């Protein structure tokens, strides 16, 4: 997987000029709901994309959401997946007692977001081509794995850029994109030693993709 340098959450040298925590109500179209067929296809694509990625995993979700709820939806799927230390998506046992969990959290090198607002503050807006390029770079680090994603690419002889371009097309015109990384440095959003998140939101749909590795 691509290696990068972790940075502390909040204003950071080198990232201060990027737009973080945008007013999503101001920038997203609120008219209409999601296209049901597109949402179903996106959910199928996300299921195919999920799987092992190098020494970690890639997880992906597609959900319906009104603009105001997008940060909550993203925080919810990340939390439910166990990426905030409640449980481990890679199958390892976690401390059960409150004291053990507290000790584990104290030993973590990064602080996980406490809520949706804090998670969203660690993202900045990017354009669609940059989002697709980020996803292609992450995909390239795990193309030899045995996940459904790799089998899909081989079965249909699809290129990663075609898969992610189709994902963007199905999310719809005017979709806005955010990330926590440029793959040289990143704002940590999970308990893991490296994570890369890309979020696309628009047309009543929110797509969340996150790659991570390390404990």
Protein Blocks (a to p, Z undefined) as FASTA:
>chain_A
ZZdddddedjdehjlmpcehiafklmpcfehcddfklmmmmmmmmmmmgccehjbccddd
dddddfklmmmmmmmmmmmnopnopacfkopacdfbfklmmmmmmmpmbdcdfbfklmmm
mpccddfklmmmmmmmmmmmmmmpcbfklmmmmmnopafklmmmmmmmmnoghiacddfb
ehlaccdfbfbfbdcdddddeehiacdddddedZZ
